Amino acid sequence: MHTLIVHCHPEPRSFNAALRDTAARTMRALGHDVEVSDLYADGFDPVEAPRHYPCRANADVFSALVEQRHASTHATLPADVRREIARLEQADLVVFQFPVWWHAAPAMLKGWFDRVFVNGGLYTGSRRYDRGHFRGRRAICSVTTGAPAATFGPGGRSGDISLLLWPIHYSLHYMGYDVLSPVLAHGVQDAHGGYAYQDDAALAGELAAHRDTLARRLANWQTDRPLRFPGWDDWDEHGTLKPGIVGYDRYVRGCA
Amino acid sequence: MHTLIVHCHPEPRSFNAALRDTAARTMRALGHDVEVSDLYADGFDPVEAPRHYPCRANADVFSALVEQRHASTHATLPADVRREIARLEQADLVVFQFPVWWHAAPAMLKGWFDRVFVNGGLYTGSRRYDRGHFRGRRAICSVTTGAPAATFGPGGRSGDISLLLWPIHYSLHYMGYDVLSPVLAHGVQDAHGGYAYQDDAALAGELAAHRDTLARRLANWQTDRPLRFPGWDDWDEHGTLKPGIVGYDRYVRGCA
């Protein structure tokens, strides 16, 4: 079995990096081959742009979707995108390790989605959601936040965590993944020591607890029940939810 | 009066660029000075990273929040961030023009949030939400999507647009903005001509309709009722929603 960890944090000594190492160790102990895409360390370019497509379908007007499709067909995808896709093709489980910045993933990780999940190659109009390319595989977000857990409930000050993570979870659903409920490390305050948890006994204790939680969750990666999303059977021919489908609301309100 | 348009699309002949021009023309006709931050054309760097902070508060361990705060205090913020902040300080209205990519803003625009809304300089623990730096100013997202409007309702195939835009709207609320309901141009299919609407009569007609809608909405920028978010009066001392506060759910379900 294979696990891919997509890691997004600029600081090698961060809480996030420590959790990445916990994820890698845990999955190796379970017998997995583990690969890490360390986006900052690799200098990944998160900006989808014409410069990635020297062989254009349309040299005059740039459309990301048109060029992704064309490059998929003609085997001219950028080398870094090809590398990430090869890792994804191997991975039974994908772990995303990142901090919440501005109520979402950092730009570096968002751009990984923009560039790597290529139109044509990895999805088409009919090959999405529960018919998506990666159906049967699993994905999980392991996320740090900078505020206490209590502030992330419905209407809470920091924003409902189930709403903040909804878009990235839906993107993973779009690609066919079974998405596990996220592992949340709240209150990772860089104000308390600049993420230098190594030098701070209280932070070191918090980190140890978060590491235990992550390791326990990953140990159950095959048996945990995935989050619920609507799929093809739930939509009519206009892409609208059929009457009587209730899984959707339950998910949006039930994730935190 | 001043308007800042933060524009995020790689193609100068795109639908998005045309809507940006409509926004600029509309606001100039209303007597505004209009500035455009064209993120792709300017080569904006969306990656928050150590390289932006030559004068570090902590040279050993990088924390974005710590370094933003330090650079704000010591007037060593990066030149591009200082320029964006100066534009924001002038702007009575900020218009964000972007396509939905992977259920959110493109990485280029997400990184503008990550880098420009600096800790210390533009917000602190107590200077947020309805006490935020930009309180009294207004912001609006003008957004294109690649699928029909019907698919963006609750449980719809493309994802509920009110959930997809919730994080970016909440970030604007966090900074103190009154956030107007978004202007949505659905079904902008690059598959139909690679965004080259100039060459396609049907697309040109759609674009004209979207331009009219955007111009009409912007003409009412001062009088439209902003979206509802919880604020300081709605939270207890733990940052949890007080009992009996109902505006939150109304917003989440009512935006589309």
Interface residues (C-beta under 8 A of the other chain):
Chain A: P10 E11 R13 S14 Y40 P46 V47 E48 A49 P50 A57 N58 D60 V61 F62 S63 A64 L65 V66 W101 W102 H103 A104 A105 P106 A107 M108 K110 G111 F113 D114 F117 Y129 G146 A147 P148 A150 T151 G153 P154 G155 G156 R157 S158 G159 D160 L163 L164 W166 P167 I168 Y170 S171 Y174 D190 A191 G194 Y195 A196 P230 D234 W235 H238 G239 T240 L241 I245 Y248 D249 V252
Chain B: P10 E11 R13 S14 Y40 P46 V47 E48 A49 P50 A57 N58 D60 V61 F62 S63 A64 L65 V66 W101 W102 H103 A104 A105 P106 A107 M108 K110 G111 F113 D114 F117 Y129 G146 A147 P148 A150 T151 G153 P154 G155 G156 R157 S158 G159 L163 L164 W166 P167 I168 Y170 S171 Y174 D190 A191 G194 Y195 A196 P230 D234 W235 H238 G239 T240 L241 I245 Y248 D249 V252
